[in-house]
């Protein structure tokens, strides 16, 4: 069963669209290029011929701390200086990256972490939506 068809099957079973559906499908498209096309974006991958780009979407966490009562994003430089961990908070942010026709797909460590977080959130939602042991409403 192809991945988008599997997603539709699960959505039909649980009765509503899955969260992070677009992100997971776009990540899977990128995975396919890495596995089957040596990481290159080709004509086959481009749906919108006028745009000639393949887009990957994912979510990630941005962490913040309060410094002098001001919410400040935790950056690499701020971490080097040290920070008060008593006032930590975070926001979920949407990310996207586009790859042009013929471009080699590259993913940095921060993007990888966000992709892994997206997959974990997606998997957790599916797991929590599945029937519990003893319930005979199986797939």
Secondary structure, DSSP 8 states (H G I E B T S, - for coil): --HHHHHHHHHHHHTS--TTHHHHHHHHHHHHHHHHSTTB--GGG-S-TTT-EEEEEEEEEEEEEEETTEEEE--HHHHHH---GGG-EEEEEEEEEEEETT-B----HHHHHHHHHHHHHHHHHHHHHS--TT-----
